[in-house]
């Protein structure tokens, strides 16, 4: 008979088997966005989702979209300290206007 395992060991193995672990790690970017890019940028650009290789970010306007596109490699590099694996960031202009 096998020795009982702690639930944390079982969950870690399950996440790895389901290949979910990396996607869950990538959500750290969303949680830590303002730390990664700074408050000023975070005020104008909000991560909306993340998949295995790509972060999706809504921006206020085309100016921010262009600026962040130029900063994309730097942002990806900053994200690496959170043990994430991103290949790309897609910036989209938000269709939600603040009053």
Contact map, one row per residue, 1 for C-alpha under 8 A:
111000000000000000000000000000000000000000000000000000000000000000000000000000000000000000000000000
111100000000000000000000000000000000000000000000000000000000000000000000000000000000000000000000000
111110000000000000000000000000000000000000000000000000000000000000000000000000000000000000000000000
011111000000000000000000000000000000000000000000000000000000000000000000000000000000000000000000000
001111101100000000000000000000000000000000000000000000000000000000000000000000000000000000000000000
000111111100000000000000000000000000000000000000000000000000000000000000000000000000000000000000000
000011111110000000000000000000000000000000000000000000000000000000000000000000000000000000000000000
000001111111000000000000000000000000000000000000000000000000000000000000000000000000000000000000000
000011111111100000000000000000000000000000000000000000000000000000000000000000000000000000000000000
000011111111110000000000000000000000000000000000000000000000000000000000000000000000000000000000000
000000111111111000000000000000000000000000000000000000000000000000000000000000000000000000000000000
000000011111111100001000000000000000000000000000000000000000000000000000000000000000000000000000000
000000001111111110000000000000000000000000000000000000000000000000000000000000000000000000000000000
000000000111111111000000000000000000000000000000000000000000000000000000000000000000000000000000000
000000000011111111111000000000000000000000000000000000000000000000000000000000000000000000000000000
000000000001111111111000000000000000000000000000000000000000000000000000000000000000000000000000000
000000000000111111110000000000000000000000000000000000000000000000000000000000000000000000000000000
000000000000011111111000000000000000000000000000000000000000000000000000000000000000000000000000000
000000000000001111111110000000000000000000000000000000000000000000000000000000000000000000000000000
000000000000001111111111000000000000000000000000000000000000000000000000000000000000000000000000000
000000000001001101111111100000000000000000000000000000000000000000000000000000000000000000000000000
000000000000000000111111110000000000000000000000000100000000000000000000000000000001100000000000000
000000000000000000111111111000000000000000000000011100000000000000000000000000000000000000000000000
000000000000000000011111111100000000000000000000000000000000000000000000000000000000000000000000000
000000000000000000001111111100000000000000000000000000000000000000000000000000000111000000000000000
000000000000000000000111111111000000000000000000011100000000000000000000000000000011110000000000000
000000000000000000000011111111100000000000000000010000000000000000000000000000000000000000000000000
000000000000000000000001111111110000000000000000000000000000000000000000000000000101000000000000000
000000000000000000000000011111111001000000000000000000000000000000000000000000100101000000000000000
000000000000000000000000011111111000000000000011110000000000000000000000000000000000000000000000000
000000000000000000000000001111111000000000000000000000000000000000000000000000000000000000000000000
000000000000000000000000000111111111000000000000000000000000000000000000000000000000000000000000000
000000000000000000000000000011111111110001000110000000000000000000000000000000000000000000000000000
000000000000000000000000000000011111111011000000000000000000000000000000000000000000000000000000000
000000000000000000000000000000011111111000000000000000000000000000000000000000000000000000000000000
000000000000000000000000000010011111110000000000000000000000000000000000001001100000000000000000000
000000000000000000000000000000001111111111000000000000000000000000000000001000000000000000000000000
000000000000000000000000000000001111111111000000000000000000000000000000000000000000000000000000000
000000000000000000000000000000000110111111100000000000000000000000000000000000000000000000000000000
000000000000000000000000000000000000111111110000000000000000000000000000000000000000000000000000000
000000000000000000000000000000000100111111111000000000000000000000000000000000000000000000000000000
000000000000000000000000000000001100111111111100000000000000000000000000000000000000000000000000000
000000000000000000000000000000000000001111111100000000000000000000000000000000000000000000000000000
000000000000000000000000000000000000000111111100000000000011000100000000000000000000000000000000000
000000000000000000000000000000000000000011111110000000001111000100000000000000000000000000000000000
000000000000000000000000000000001000000001111111000000001110000000000000000000000000000000000000000
000000000000000000000000000001001000000000001111110000111100000000000000000000000000000000000000000
000000000000000000000000000001000000000000000111110000111100000000000000000000000000000000000000000
000000000000000000000000000001000000000000000011111000111000000000000000000000000000000000000000000
000000000000000000000010011001000000000000000011111111110000000000000000000000000000000000000000000
000000000000000000000010010000000000000000000000111111100000000000000000000000000000000000000000000
000000000000000000000110010000000000000000000000011111000000000000000000000000000000110000000000000
000000000000000000000000000000000000000000000000011111100000000000000000000000000000111100000000000
000000000000000000000000000000000000000000000000011111110000000000000000000000000000011111000000000
000000000000000000000000000000000000000000000011111011111000000000000000000000000000010111000000000
000000000000000000000000000000000000000000000011110001111100000000000000000000000000000011110000000
000000000000000000000000000000000000000000001111100000111110000000000000000000000000000011110000000
000000000000000000000000000000000000000000001111000000011111000000000000000000000000000000111100000
000000000000000000000000000000000000000000011100000000001111110110000000000000000000000000111100000
000000000000000000000000000000000000000000011000000000000111110110000000000000000000000000001100000
000000000000000000000000000000000000000000000000000000000011111110000000000000000000000000001100000
000000000000000000000000000000000000000000000000000000000011111111000000000000000000000000001000000
000000000000000000000000000000000000000000000000000000000000111111100000000000000000000000000000000
000000000000000000000000000000000000000000011000000000000011111111110000000000000000000000000000000
000000000000000000000000000000000000000000000000000000000011111111111000000000000000000000111000000
000000000000000000000000000000000000000000000000000000000000011111111100000000000000000000000000000
000000000000000000000000000000000000000000000000000000000000001111111110000000000000000000000000000
000000000000000000000000000000000000000000000000000000000000000111111111000000000000000000100000000
000000000000000000000000000000000000000000000000000000000000000011111111000000000000000000100000000
000000000000000000000000000000000000000000000000000000000000000001111111100000000000000000000000000
000000000000000000000000000000000000000000000000000000000000000000111111111000000000000000000000000
000000000000000000000000000000000000000000000000000000000000000000011111111100000000000110000000000
000000000000000000000000000000000000000000000000000000000000000000000111111110000000000000000000000
000000000000000000000000000000000000000000000000000000000000000000000011111111000000000000000000000
000000000000000000000000000000000001100000000000000000000000000000000011111111100000000000000000000
000000000000000000000000000000000000000000000000000000000000000000000001111111110000011110000000000
000000000000000000000000000000000000000000000000000000000000000000000000111111111000000000000000000
000000000000000000000000000000000001000000000000000000000000000000000000011111111000000000000000000
000000000000000000000000000010000001000000000000000000000000000000000000001111111111000000000000000
000000000000000000000000000000000000000000000000000000000000000000000000000111111111100000000000000
000000000000000000000000000000000000000000000000000000000000000000000000000011111111000000000000000
000000000000000000000000100110000000000000000000000000000000000000000000000000111111000000000000000
000000000000000000000000110000000000000000000000000000000000000000000000000000111111100000000000000
000000000000000000000100110110000000000000000000000000000000000000000000000000111111110000000000000
000000000000000000000100010000000000000000000000000110000000000000000000000000010011111000000000000
000000000000000000000000010000000000000000000000000111100000000000000000000100000001111110000000000
000000000000000000000000000000000000000000000000000011000000000000000000000100000000111110000000000
000000000000000000000000000000000000000000000000000011100000000000000001000100000000011111000000000
000000000000000000000000000000000000000000000000000001111000000000000001000100000000011111100000000
000000000000000000000000000000000000000000000000000001111000000000000000000000000000000111110000000
000000000000000000000000000000000000000000000000000000011110000010011000000000000000000011111000000
000000000000000000000000000000000000000000000000000000011110000010000000000000000000000001111100000
000000000000000000000000000000000000000000000000000000000111110010000000000000000000000000111110000
000000000000000000000000000000000000000000000000000000000111100000000000000000000000000000011111100
000000000000000000000000000000000000000000000000000000000000000000000000000000000000000000001111100
000000000000000000000000000000000000000000000000000000000000000000000000000000000000000000000111110
000000000000000000000000000000000000000000000000000000000000000000000000000000000000000000000111111
000000000000000000000000000000000000000000000000000000000000000000000000000000000000000000000001111
000000000000000000000000000000000000000000000000000000000000000000000000000000000000000000000000111
